[in-house]
Amino acid sequence: MKFLTETIAGTALAALLAIGVSLPAAAQAPTGLAPRPLVTPGNSLPGAQPRLPGQTPSAREAAAAAAAAAPPAEGEAPAAEESSGGYLIPGTGITVTGLAAVSNDYLFRGISQTRNNWAAQGTVDFEHESGVYVGAFISNAKFLGSPYNDTRQEVDVLAGYRFELGPVEVDLGWIGYFYPGQTKPPGTQLNEYMEIMAKLSYEFEPVKLMGTFAYSPNFFGRSGTGYYLEGGIDVDLPWDFTAFGRLGYQWIQNNIRFGTPDYLWYAVGISREFEYGITAAVGWYGTNISQNECAPIQDRATGGQRICAGRVLFTLSRAF
């Protein structure tokens, strides 16, 4: 979701200190597509990629763990309490969680957002014990455009409400996708947009099932209405490994402006947490977009780009 202005994004980021998702496609004129490691609100995988299996627990879980800890001694400064799932700010009911990651690419729904280059990303989430949360996500980004696309970074701002319906966890949220510093060449469009999203998850050990639906009234690069549907599965394996799989489909109203046809993407992989809280994940990601349909750019990439091709994605992350 990437609608608001750069000023609003900056203000929200500073005020909320939160981080959350990213997108594919190049935001240029009708023949240009602008092309989220791991953590992004728009997907649910390493690299959208939202949190990976085995990473930061929900703020609700973190708050419960912190609440069980002994209170500070009389006269002791009420410093933020640290739990396995983040930091509970005393007296506020707010838990802060975050994630730092580095990856050999930044894939959002299967498409590279860095033109097949490395990405460094960060996510921050503030969740109240009521389930209300705000957050933010930041990553480097790079797109090809005509006459140019000077995008260098992506900053996403999100807010929503998490709750439980029996055994099902529900996350209803809004995400704004911004690209601070991007200028708009004549005849082109800015990248930013926004999405409204609903996520469901259900766990029956050792399996966790997930589903996501997202709607954008004006998708990336002003490409019209966008709908997104995703299903996922995580399976706990021996020796603390987790296998994961994702399958998603993106519908775009104005395919020419976005740069690709409606498309399917998929991912399969494995992750594990090692020493010092560092999680490593590796997987195969791909789409059903052929190269000549992948964001062709007049005078720059008339035969399409390689940003939609299948590839191995490797990520190292650390939750806090």
N, C-alpha and C positions, 0 to 999 in steps of 0.2 A: 504494500500500500504505500503509495508514494505521492500523495497529493500536495501537502502543505508547502509553504515557502521555506527557503533555507533558513530564514530568521526564526521561524517557528520551530524548525527542527533543532537549531542550536539551543534555543531557549529550553525546549523540552528536555534535551539531552543533559544540559547543565542542571536543571531543576530536578529531574528524576534520576539521573545517573543510571539509566537503564539501557539495555541493549537487546535487540531481538531478531531480523531476517533479510533476504535479498532476492534479486530476480535476474532472469536472462533476457536476452534480446537487445539489440542496439537501438537506441532511440534516435532515429534520424528520419528523413523524409520517407515516403512510400517504399523505397527500395532498401531501407536501412534498418537492420535489427540491432539492438544493442545486445550485445551478446547476452546462493548464499552459500569446510571445512566443515564446515561442521556445524556451526550453530547459526541457524537463522530461523526466524519465525515462519517464513513461508513454506517450509518443507518440514519433514520430520525426520531428518537424518543428518549424519555427519556431513557437513558441507552445506542447509535450508535451510542449511541443514540444521536442523534443530539439535537438541541434545542427543548424544549418542547413548546407546545402552550402557548402563553402568556409571553414567555421569550424574551430575547434580540431582539429588532427590527434590521433590517438590518442596516449596516453602512450608507447606502445612506439615510435612514430615519433619522438616528441619526444626520448626517451632516446637513440635511435640517433644523432640529429643532435647532441645535446649531447655524447655520448661521443666524437664525432669531433673535438670542439674541443680545442685545446691545453690541457694542465693548467696550473694557476696556478703562477707562479714560486715558487721556494723562499722560504719565509718569508711568503708572501702569504696573507692570510686566505682560507679556503676558502668564499667566499660562494657562494650558490646560482647555478648556471650557467643562463643564459637561452638558450632555443632558440626556433625558430619555433613550437614546439608547447607551450611552457610552461617550467617551471623544474625542472631536475634538481637535487635536493638531494645534494650531493657525499657519497660514501661510503655512501649509503643505497639506491641503486637506485630511489628514488621520484621520480616526476615529478608536479609540481603544475600543473594547468591550470584555467582558469576562464573564465567568460563573464558579462558584464553586458549587460542588454538593456532596452529600453523599447519598448512596443508599444501600439497603440490599443485593444487588448483582450487578455484572457487566455483563450485557447481551449484546452480539453482535450478531445481527441477530438471536436472540432467544437462543443462547448457552452461558452458564456461562463462563466468563473469569477469575473467581476467585474461582472456585470450590465451588460455592454456598455460598461464604462468602461476607462480606460487602466490599464496595468500596468507596474510596474518589477520586474525580476527579476534574480537572481544565481545562478550555479552554480559549484561548486568540486569538483574531482576529484583524488584522490590515487591514483596507480596505481604499483604496484611492477613492476619489470622482469619478474617472474614472471607478471604478468597479473592478480594480485589487486588489487582497488581498493575504495575507499570514497568516498562523496561526499555532497553535500547540495544542495538547491535551495530558494530562498525567493522568495515573491511576495506581493503584496497580493491579497486575495480578498474577495468580497462575495456573499452569497446572500440570497434572500428566503425567509422562513419564517413559520409561524403557531404560536404568537403572535409569535415573532421568531426571528431567527438572527443572532447577534452576531459571526460570523466576520469577522476583519479581515486575517488573514494565513495563509499556508500554508507549512509547513516540511516538506520531504521528506528522508528519510535513506535512502541506498542503499549496497549492498555487492554485490560479485560477482567474477566471474572472466572475463577476456577471453583468448581464444586463437585459434589458426588451425588449420583443418583443410584442408590444401592451400591452394587459392586462396580459401577461404571464411573470413571472420572471424566468430567466435562470441562472444556476450556472454550469460552466464548470471548473473542477478542477482535480488536482493530489494529491494523498495522499500516504505518505510513512509511514509504520507501523514498529516501531523499538522496541526492547526489550533490552535496555542497561544492560550490566552485565551478560547476558545469556552466558553460555559456551556450547559447543557442544560435548556431549559424543560420543565416537566412534560409527559409524553406524547410527547416527541420523542426523537431519537437524536443522538449525536455524529457528526461527519462522518468521523473517522479510520478508516483501513483499511490493508491491506497487499496487495501483489501479488508473485507469483513470475513472472519474465519471462525469455524466451529471445529473442535477436535474432540474425539471420544477415544477412550482407551479402557481395555478390560483385561485383567490379568488372572490367569489360573496357572500357577507354577507348574512347569518352568516356562510357560508361554505367555506372551503379552501381545494382544491384538490392538491395532490403532487404526483410526479413520479420520480423514480431514476433508472438509469442504470449504472452499474459499470463493468469494465473489468480489469482483472489482467493477465499478461502474465505468471506469475508463483505465484500461490496463496500461502496462509499460509503453512509454513513447506515444501516449494518446492513441492507442490502438483499439479503442472501443471496449465494449463489455467483455469481461473475462470470467470464466468459470473454471474451477480446478477441483479435482477429486483424487484422493489418494488413499490407499490401504497399505498397512504395514504389519510386520510380525517381528518380534524379538524372541529368541529362544535361548535360555540359559544352558550352557554346556559344561562338561567337567572341566576342572582346573580353572574355573573362574572366567572362561571365555563366554562370549555372547555372539550368536549368529543373528544377522538381521537381513530383512528383505523388504523392499518397497516397490510399489507399482502405482504410478500416477498418470493422470491424463489432463492436459491443458487445452481448453477451448478459448479462441480469440476471435472477436467479431471482425476486426480488420486485419486479416493475415498479411496483406501486402505491407501495411505500415509496420506491423510487428516484425516481419521478416521471415516467418516460418508458417507452415500450415499448422492446424491443430495437431497435437502430437502426444505420443505416449512415451514415458520414460520409466526406467527400472533400475534397481540396484540390489546387489547381494554382497554380503561381506561378513567380516568377523571383527570383534573388538575385545580388548582386555585391559583392565587396569593393572598397572605395575607399581613400582616403588614411587614414593613421594606423591601419590595421587595422580600420576601421569597415566592417561589412557591412550593407547595406540589403536587405530582402526585402519583397516584396509578393505577395499571393496571394488567391485566392477560396476561401473555406471554407464548407461547407454540410453539412446533414444531411437525412435523409428524414423528420424529425419535424415534424408539423403543429403550429401554435401551440396548438390546443386540447389536444394531447397533451403539450405541453412544460411540465412541472412546474407544473400547476395548484395553486394554494394557496387553501385555504378562507378566505373573507373578505378575501383579498389579491389574488389573481389567478385567479379562478374560470375564466376563459377561456384560461388558460395564459399563458406568458411568451414574450418575444422572444429569449431566450438561445439558442435552437436554430436561429434563422433564418440564412440565408446572408448573408455579409458579406465585405468586403475587410479583410484583416489586413495592417497595415504595421508593420515592425519594424526598429529600428536596434540593432546589437549590436557589442560589442568583445570579442574573445577575448584572453586573456593567459596 
